[in-house]
Amino acid sequence: MSFVVFPAGPSDAEEMARVHVTSWRETYRGLLADAFLARMSEPGFARRFRRALSEPGESVTLVAADRYSLVAYAQGGASRRGAPGEAEVATLYVLRQAQGEGVGARLMAQMARALSAQGATSLMVSVLRDNLRARGFYEHLGGEPEAARQEPGPGGRLLYEVAYRWRDIRSLTA
């Protein structure tokens, strides 16, 4: 599969919403409540994405497209933990049809470059503990897992997340 990665703009909001909802339904079935996944609204996410992409800020949003449409996106910025020099990839979603094609690794590398240019020296990403495919992906990229922690999830359900950390963000850009 051939694809391109580029910064997202407000005109990408609808396609990002499609990728978001579809990838959640593909990935989180059995990990999140079916009723929650069924209620996810592409128009609702499109409004949020359009608004966020229209406002200037420090966050970075990248999308990946094949010759037909968007197949993935990633968003990141300063770490939620507020650790000096630490950035966080808050979201990275790849449609199942594009997984295993290098899209996710390319998005991670491009995110690391962009966040490094903003001054980040380390990077983290959190993933559901039971999302073994994603955990394997981040481990393959050299992420060091931290102990699982409980976090509030959709619908108020408590979930376990594992944070992966790259102490030197440059390890993702080489």
N, C-alpha and C positions, 0 to 999 in steps of 0.2 A: 504494500500500500504506500502510495506517495502522498505526502501531506506537507502543509506549510504551517508555521507558527507565527502569530502576529499579535500585537496589542489589541485588546478588545475595545470597541467603542459602543455608544448607545445603539447603533443600528444592529449590533450583534445580540441584543437582549433576548429576542424571541428564540433564536437558535440556541443560545446558552440555556434558556429555560427548558427547551426540549431535551438537551443533553442532560441537564440536571435531573429532571423528573425521570427520564428513561433510565439513566444510570442508577439512580436510587432504587428504582423498581427492580432492575436487573441484579443489583449488588446486595441490597438489604432485605430481600424476601427471606423470611425466617429469622432475621436478626432484629427487625422492627415490626411493629404491628401491621398486619395486612390492611386494616382499616385506615391507618395513617397514610400508608403508601398510596392507597386508592384515592384519598382526598387531596393529594398533592395537585396543585394547580399551575399549569404552565403559564397562563395569563398573569397569575399572581407573582410568580417568580420573574416573569419578563418585566413587570412594572418595577420590582425591586432592583433588578439588574440595570434597567434603563436609568433609574434615578441614581444609583451608585456610580454608574459609568459617566454620568453627566456632571458629577460634582468633582472638583479637583481634590486630590488627596495624595497621601503617601503610599497607598496600596498599589499593587501591580496586578493586572488581570490580563492573562494571555489566553488565546484560543488556538486550537489546531483544527485545520480543515483538510478534508480530502477534496477531490475535484467536484464533489456534489454539495457538501454541507459541512458544518462543524461536527467534529467527532469527539472533542474533548475541550476542557478548559481548566485553568488553574488560577487561583487568586491568593495573594499573600501580602504581608506587610510586617510591621513590628510584632514581636512575640507578645502573646497574651500575658506571659509571665513577666514581661517587662525587664528581662535580663539585659544588661548592657551589651550592645552589639549583636543581639540575637534576633533573627527574623523568623517568621513562621509562615509556612504554606498552609493557609486555612482551608482551602478546598483544592482538590485535584480529582476530576471525574473524567473517565474515559469510557465511551460506549463499548459494550462487549465486543461488537464487530471490529473495533480498532485495537483491542487489547492484544499484546504480544507483538505489536508492530513497531515498537520503539517510540510511540507517541508520548507515553507517560514519562519515559526517561528524558526525552527531548524537552518536554515541558518543565521537568524538574531542573534540568541544566539551565534552561533559559530563565526560569524564575530565580535560580541562584545567582546568575549573572546580573540580572536586574536589581535584585535585593542587595547584592554586593556593591553595586554601583551607588546605592543609597547609603552605604556605610556598614552593612551587616557583615559580621565576621563568622557567625555560626548560624545554623538553620535547624528548625524543628518542624515536625508535622505530627499530628495525632490521628490515630486510626482506631476503629472499634477492635477490641481485643479478639473478637471472634471472626473478624474479617481476615482470614488466613491468607487469602490470595494477595491482598494489599500489603499485609505484613511481610510476606515473602518478597514482594516487589521492593519495599523500602530497605529490607535487609540486603537484598541483592545490590542495591545502590550504595551500600556501606553505612546505612543508618544504624546507630546504636540504640537498642530499645531500653526504655526505662521501665520501672515497675508499673503495672496496671493500676489505674486510679478510677474511682467511680465519679461519673459526671452525669448531670441531668440531661436527658435526651428528649427527643420529640414526644409530645404527649405527656410529659412529666415522668416518663419511665426512666429509672436509673440504669445507666449502661457503663460498661467498663471500657476505657480507652487506654491505649499504649502510645506514649510519645516516642518518636524516633528523633535522634539528634545527630547532626553532623557538626562536630566541634570546629572544623575548619570548612567554611562554606566553599572554599576553592576546590575541595575534593569532588564536588559535583560538577564543576565547570571544566575540568581537565579533559 
